Amino acid sequence: MGANARLVESLIGRRWVVMQAAREAGASWSQIGEALGMSKQGAQDSYRRAIERQERYVSKFHDTARGRAAL
């Protein structure tokens, strides 16, 4: 895999961090979806799936309760 592909994969994989920060700063799901080029529902679904992956695979390394609170 090339460097560009790894970078894109990393950025997409960590997108939830930015989404969580935006929610905690008061952004709506509509605003987040628009910024990411997706619908409100698409943004929520993407974030929810990321939190579920954290809970399943790396819960001891992440504050999943904080992540769920941003939903």
TILUMTOR-392767 format. One record per atom (N, C-alpha, C): residue in one letter; atom name; y, z, x. Coordinates in nm, 4 decimals, always signed. Each point is the difference from the previous one (the first is absolute). Layout:
! residues N
residu: A, atome: CA, north: Y, up: Z, east: X
...
//
This chain:
! residues 71
residu: M, atome: N, north: -0.1171, up: +0.0000, east: +0.0855
residu: M, atome: CA, north: +0.1171, up: +0.0000, east: -0.0855
residu: M, atome: C, north: +0.1231, up: +0.0000, east: +0.0899
residu: G, atome: N, north: +0.0959, up: -0.0841, east: -0.0325
residu: G, atome: CA, north: +0.1213, up: -0.0105, east: +0.0795
residu: G, atome: C, north: +0.0950, up: +0.1157, east: -0.0233
residu: A, atome: N, north: +0.0966, up: +0.0111, east: +0.0891
residu: A, atome: CA, north: +0.0972, up: +0.1097, east: -0.0078
residu: A, atome: C, north: +0.0777, up: -0.0035, east: -0.1311
residu: N, atome: N, north: +0.0390, up: -0.1186, east: -0.0444
residu: N, atome: CA, north: +0.0755, up: -0.0098, east: -0.1256
residu: N, atome: C, north: -0.0834, up: +0.0479, east: -0.1185
residu: A, atome: N, north: -0.1246, up: -0.0390, east: -0.0037
residu: A, atome: CA, north: -0.0872, up: +0.0410, east: -0.1099
residu: A, atome: C, north: -0.0187, up: +0.1516, east: -0.0003
residu: R, atome: N, north: -0.0157, up: +0.0595, east: +0.1181
residu: R, atome: CA, north: -0.0150, up: +0.1458, east: +0.0084
residu: R, atome: C, north: +0.1270, up: +0.0696, east: -0.0463
residu: L, atome: N, north: +0.1148, up: -0.0537, east: +0.0354
residu: L, atome: CA, north: +0.1270, up: +0.0584, east: -0.0415
residu: L, atome: C, north: +0.0157, up: -0.0049, east: -0.1517
residu: V, atome: N, north: -0.0291, up: -0.1151, east: -0.0590
residu: V, atome: CA, north: +0.0098, up: -0.0138, east: -0.1453
residu: V, atome: C, north: -0.0959, up: +0.0962, east: -0.0685
residu: E, atome: N, north: -0.1218, up: +0.0077, east: +0.0490
residu: E, atome: CA, north: -0.0994, up: +0.0910, east: -0.0581
residu: E, atome: C, north: +0.0485, up: +0.1447, east: +0.0083
residu: S, atome: N, north: +0.0568, up: +0.0377, east: +0.1117
residu: S, atome: CA, north: +0.0502, up: +0.1359, east: +0.0178
residu: S, atome: C, north: +0.1160, up: +0.0296, east: -0.0940
residu: L, atome: N, north: +0.0930, up: -0.0935, east: -0.0102
residu: L, atome: CA, north: +0.1163, up: +0.0205, east: -0.0873
residu: L, atome: C, north: -0.0409, up: +0.0101, east: -0.1467
residu: I, atome: N, north: -0.0882, up: -0.0864, east: -0.0424
residu: I, atome: CA, north: -0.0463, up: +0.0046, east: -0.1391
residu: I, atome: C, north: -0.0788, up: +0.1284, east: -0.0243
residu: G, atome: N, north: -0.0800, up: +0.0394, east: +0.0956
residu: G, atome: CA, north: -0.0800, up: +0.1206, east: -0.0144
residu: G, atome: C, north: +0.0833, up: +0.1270, east: -0.0078
residu: R, atome: N, north: +0.1178, up: -0.0009, east: +0.0572
residu: R, atome: CA, north: +0.0865, up: +0.1183, east: -0.0002
residu: R, atome: C, north: +0.1142, up: -0.0107, east: -0.1001
residu: R, atome: N, north: -0.0012, up: -0.1013, east: -0.0822
residu: R, atome: CA, north: +0.1051, up: -0.0219, east: -0.0991
residu: R, atome: C, north: +0.0158, up: +0.1207, east: -0.0913
residu: W, atome: N, north: -0.1088, up: +0.0707, east: -0.0270
residu: W, atome: CA, north: +0.0062, up: +0.1151, east: -0.0892
residu: W, atome: C, north: +0.0952, up: +0.1066, east: +0.0511
residu: V, atome: N, north: +0.0157, up: +0.0122, east: +0.1327
residu: V, atome: CA, north: +0.0905, up: +0.0999, east: +0.0574
residu: V, atome: C, north: +0.1436, up: -0.0284, east: -0.0441
residu: V, atome: N, north: +0.0381, up: -0.1252, east: +0.0047
residu: V, atome: CA, north: +0.1348, up: -0.0399, east: -0.0412
residu: V, atome: C, north: +0.0157, up: +0.0171, east: -0.1508
residu: M, atome: N, north: -0.1042, up: -0.0326, east: -0.0741
residu: M, atome: CA, north: +0.0048, up: +0.0161, east: -0.1452
residu: M, atome: C, north: +0.0151, up: +0.1471, east: -0.0367
residu: Q, atome: N, north: -0.0730, up: +0.0864, east: +0.0672
residu: Q, atome: CA, north: +0.0097, up: +0.1433, east: -0.0271
residu: Q, atome: C, north: +0.1401, up: +0.0505, east: +0.0318
residu: A, atome: N, north: +0.0550, up: -0.0402, east: +0.1133
residu: A, atome: CA, north: +0.1347, up: +0.0431, east: +0.0373
residu: A, atome: C, north: +0.1035, up: -0.0488, east: -0.1011
residu: A, atome: N, north: -0.0170, up: -0.1229, east: -0.0470
residu: A, atome: CA, north: +0.0930, up: -0.0544, east: -0.0995
residu: A, atome: C, north: -0.0077, up: +0.0790, east: -0.1300
residu: R, atome: N, north: -0.1200, up: +0.0329, east: -0.0437
residu: R, atome: CA, north: -0.0163, up: +0.0787, east: -0.1227
residu: R, atome: C, north: +0.0628, up: +0.1379, east: +0.0162
residu: E, atome: N, north: -0.0241, up: +0.0625, east: +0.1136
residu: E, atome: CA, north: +0.0559, up: +0.1328, east: +0.0238
residu: E, atome: C, north: +0.1522, up: -0.0032, east: +0.0087
residu: A, atome: N, north: +0.0567, up: -0.1155, east: +0.0364
residu: A, atome: CA, north: +0.1457, up: -0.0162, east: +0.0068
residu: A, atome: C, north: +0.0592, up: -0.0390, east: -0.1353
residu: G, atome: N, north: -0.0875, up: -0.0192, east: -0.1006
residu: G, atome: CA, north: +0.0476, up: -0.0275, east: -0.1348
residu: G, atome: C, north: -0.0112, up: -0.1437, east: -0.0469
residu: A, atome: N, north: -0.0602, up: -0.0866, east: +0.0794
residu: A, atome: CA, north: -0.0161, up: -0.1400, east: -0.0407
residu: A, atome: C, north: -0.1018, up: -0.0105, east: -0.1137
residu: S, atome: N, north: +0.0251, up: -0.0911, east: -0.0917
residu: S, atome: CA, north: -0.0941, up: -0.0247, east: -0.1093
residu: S, atome: C, north: -0.1094, up: -0.0947, east: +0.0477
residu: W, atome: N, north: -0.1088, up: -0.0031, east: -0.0743
residu: W, atome: CA, north: -0.1075, up: -0.0940, east: +0.0333
residu: W, atome: C, north: +0.0477, up: -0.1440, east: -0.0161
residu: S, atome: N, north: +0.0896, up: -0.0230, east: -0.0926
residu: S, atome: CA, north: +0.0562, up: -0.1350, east: -0.0173
residu: S, atome: C, north: +0.0767, up: -0.0419, east: +0.1245
residu: Q, atome: N, north: +0.0795, up: +0.0905, east: +0.0556
residu: Q, atome: CA, north: +0.0762, up: -0.0302, east: +0.1213
residu: Q, atome: C, north: -0.0930, up: -0.0241, east: +0.1185
residu: I, atome: N, north: -0.1021, up: +0.0820, east: +0.0113
residu: I, atome: CA, north: -0.0948, up: -0.0152, east: +0.1099
residu: I, atome: C, north: -0.0747, up: -0.1325, east: -0.0131
residu: G, atome: N, north: -0.0469, up: -0.0294, east: -0.1204
residu: G, atome: CA, north: -0.0694, up: -0.1264, east: -0.0225
residu: G, atome: C, north: +0.0874, up: -0.1193, east: +0.0335
residu: E, atome: N, north: +0.1246, up: +0.0047, east: -0.0416
residu: E, atome: CA, north: +0.0924, up: -0.1107, east: +0.0284
residu: E, atome: C, north: +0.0204, up: -0.0168, east: +0.1508
residu: A, atome: N, north: +0.0164, up: +0.1102, east: +0.0716
residu: A, atome: CA, north: +0.0190, up: -0.0058, east: +0.1445
residu: A, atome: C, north: -0.1221, up: -0.0577, east: +0.0718
residu: L, atome: N, north: -0.1181, up: +0.0214, east: -0.0582
residu: L, atome: CA, north: -0.1236, up: -0.0488, east: +0.0615
residu: L, atome: C, north: -0.0467, up: -0.1340, east: -0.0555
residu: G, atome: N, north: +0.0766, up: -0.0544, east: -0.0938
residu: G, atome: CA, north: -0.0377, up: -0.1292, east: -0.0571
residu: G, atome: C, north: -0.1180, up: +0.0085, east: -0.0944
residu: M, atome: N, north: -0.0095, up: +0.1124, east: -0.0720
residu: M, atome: CA, north: -0.1086, up: +0.0155, east: -0.0962
residu: M, atome: C, north: +0.0540, up: +0.0702, east: -0.1235
residu: S, atome: N, north: -0.0817, up: +0.0107, east: -0.0999
residu: S, atome: CA, north: +0.0413, up: +0.0667, east: -0.1229
residu: S, atome: C, north: -0.0014, up: +0.1516, east: +0.0181
residu: K, atome: N, north: +0.0606, up: +0.0676, east: -0.0950
residu: K, atome: CA, north: -0.0044, up: +0.1466, east: -0.0035
residu: K, atome: C, north: -0.1448, up: +0.0471, east: -0.0002
residu: Q, atome: N, north: -0.0808, up: -0.0591, east: -0.0874
residu: Q, atome: CA, north: -0.1409, up: +0.0386, east: -0.0108
residu: Q, atome: C, north: -0.0756, up: -0.0309, east: +0.1283
residu: G, atome: N, north: +0.0305, up: -0.1130, east: +0.0612
residu: G, atome: CA, north: -0.0652, up: -0.0353, east: +0.1262
residu: G, atome: C, north: +0.0308, up: +0.1000, east: +0.1097
residu: A, atome: N, north: +0.1251, up: +0.0459, east: +0.0048
residu: A, atome: CA, north: +0.0390, up: +0.0997, east: +0.0997
residu: A, atome: C, north: -0.0732, up: +0.1310, east: -0.0243
residu: Q, atome: N, north: -0.0036, up: +0.0438, east: -0.1245
residu: Q, atome: CA, north: -0.0697, up: +0.1243, east: -0.0336
residu: Q, atome: C, north: -0.1487, up: -0.0105, east: +0.0328
residu: D, atome: N, north: -0.0612, up: -0.1103, east: -0.0366
residu: D, atome: CA, north: -0.1433, up: -0.0183, east: +0.0255
residu: D, atome: C, north: -0.0299, up: -0.0004, east: +0.1497
residu: S, atome: N, north: +0.0832, up: -0.0696, east: +0.0767
residu: S, atome: CA, north: -0.0181, up: -0.0053, east: +0.1447
residu: S, atome: C, north: +0.0097, up: +0.1397, east: +0.0608
residu: Y, atome: N, north: +0.0996, up: +0.0745, east: -0.0433
residu: Y, atome: CA, north: +0.0196, up: +0.1364, east: +0.0499
residu: Y, atome: C, north: -0.1175, up: +0.0898, east: -0.0402
residu: R, atome: N, north: -0.0413, up: -0.0086, east: -0.1242
residu: R, atome: CA, north: -0.1112, up: +0.0821, east: -0.0492
residu: R, atome: C, north: -0.1274, up: -0.0273, east: +0.0803
residu: R, atome: N, north: -0.0285, up: -0.1278, east: +0.0262
residu: R, atome: CA, north: -0.1198, up: -0.0341, east: +0.0785
residu: R, atome: C, north: +0.0088, up: +0.0574, east: +0.1415
residu: A, atome: N, north: +0.1195, up: -0.0029, east: +0.0593
residu: A, atome: CA, north: +0.0175, up: +0.0552, east: +0.1351
residu: A, atome: C, north: -0.0269, up: +0.1497, east: +0.0002
residu: I, atome: N, north: +0.0511, up: +0.0708, east: -0.0999
residu: I, atome: CA, north: -0.0232, up: +0.1437, east: -0.0090
residu: I, atome: C, north: -0.1487, up: +0.0283, east: -0.0214
residu: E, atome: N, north: -0.0657, up: -0.0777, east: -0.0833
residu: E, atome: CA, north: -0.1437, up: +0.0190, east: -0.0236
residu: E, atome: C, north: -0.0798, up: -0.0211, east: +0.1283
residu: R, atome: N, north: +0.0387, up: -0.0993, east: +0.0815
residu: R, atome: CA, north: -0.0681, up: -0.0218, east: +0.1287
residu: R, atome: C, north: +0.0208, up: +0.1200, east: +0.0922
residu: Q, atome: N, north: +0.1207, up: +0.0535, east: +0.0015
residu: Q, atome: CA, north: +0.0266, up: +0.1181, east: +0.0826
residu: Q, atome: C, north: -0.0881, up: +0.1162, east: -0.0429
residu: E, atome: N, north: -0.0058, up: +0.0232, east: -0.1296
residu: E, atome: CA, north: -0.0803, up: +0.1104, east: -0.0519
residu: E, atome: C, north: -0.1472, up: -0.0166, east: +0.0343
residu: R, atome: N, north: -0.0460, up: -0.1226, east: -0.0034
residu: R, atome: CA, north: -0.1417, up: -0.0274, east: +0.0241
residu: R, atome: C, north: -0.0361, up: +0.0089, east: +0.1482
residu: Y, atome: N, north: +0.0857, up: -0.0555, east: +0.0857
residu: Y, atome: CA, north: -0.0397, up: -0.0175, east: +0.1396
residu: Y, atome: C, north: +0.0697, up: +0.0911, east: +0.1008
residu: V, atome: N, north: +0.1238, up: +0.0386, east: -0.0241
residu: V, atome: CA, north: +0.0743, up: +0.0752, east: +0.1019
residu: V, atome: C, north: +0.0848, up: +0.1117, east: -0.0606
residu: S, atome: N, north: -0.0511, up: +0.0655, east: -0.0995
residu: S, atome: CA, north: +0.0795, up: +0.0992, east: -0.0720
residu: S, atome: C, north: +0.0480, up: +0.1147, east: +0.0887
residu: K, atome: N, north: -0.0764, up: +0.0352, east: +0.1022
residu: K, atome: CA, north: +0.0431, up: +0.1111, east: +0.0847
residu: K, atome: C, north: +0.1186, up: -0.0365, east: +0.0898
residu: F, atome: N, north: +0.0319, up: -0.1287, east: +0.0105
residu: F, atome: CA, north: +0.1118, up: -0.0435, east: +0.0826
residu: F, atome: C, north: +0.1257, up: -0.0330, east: -0.0796
residu: H, atome: N, north: -0.0075, up: +0.0026, east: -0.1308
residu: H, atome: CA, north: +0.1132, up: -0.0375, east: -0.0844
residu: H, atome: C, north: +0.0211, up: +0.1025, east: -0.1106
residu: D, atome: N, north: +0.1229, up: +0.0151, east: -0.0395
residu: D, atome: CA, north: +0.0352, up: +0.0872, east: -0.1120
residu: D, atome: C, north: -0.0131, up: -0.0820, east: -0.1270
residu: T, atome: N, north: -0.1216, up: -0.0075, east: -0.0512
residu: T, atome: CA, north: -0.0234, up: -0.0837, east: -0.1175
residu: T, atome: C, north: +0.0639, up: +0.0568, east: -0.1248
residu: A, atome: N, north: +0.0205, up: +0.1306, east: -0.0063
residu: A, atome: CA, north: +0.0701, up: +0.0587, east: -0.1146
residu: A, atome: C, north: +0.1438, up: -0.0510, east: -0.0041
residu: R, atome: N, north: +0.0632, up: -0.0088, east: +0.1165
residu: R, atome: CA, north: +0.1360, up: -0.0555, east: +0.0069
residu: R, atome: C, north: -0.0020, up: -0.1469, east: -0.0416
residu: G, atome: N, north: -0.1016, up: -0.0711, east: +0.0446
residu: G, atome: CA, north: -0.0124, up: -0.1408, east: -0.0383
residu: G, atome: C, north: -0.0154, up: -0.0166, east: -0.1502
residu: R, atome: N, north: -0.0834, up: +0.0824, east: -0.0611
residu: R, atome: CA, north: -0.0199, up: -0.0068, east: -0.1444
residu: R, atome: C, north: +0.1279, up: +0.0386, east: -0.0742
residu: A, atome: N, north: +0.0758, up: +0.0949, east: +0.0540
residu: A, atome: CA, north: +0.1244, up: +0.0430, east: -0.0653
residu: A, atome: C, north: +0.1009, up: -0.1144, east: -0.0086
residu: A, atome: N, north: -0.0059, up: -0.0923, east: +0.0930
residu: A, atome: CA, north: +0.0930, up: -0.1134, east: -0.0017
residu: A, atome: C, north: -0.0336, up: -0.1017, east: -0.1069
residu: L, atome: N, north: -0.1215, up: +0.0076, east: -0.0557
residu: L, atome: CA, north: -0.0370, up: -0.0924, east: -0.1066
residu: L, atome: C, north: +0.0850, up: +0.0282, east: -0.1224
//
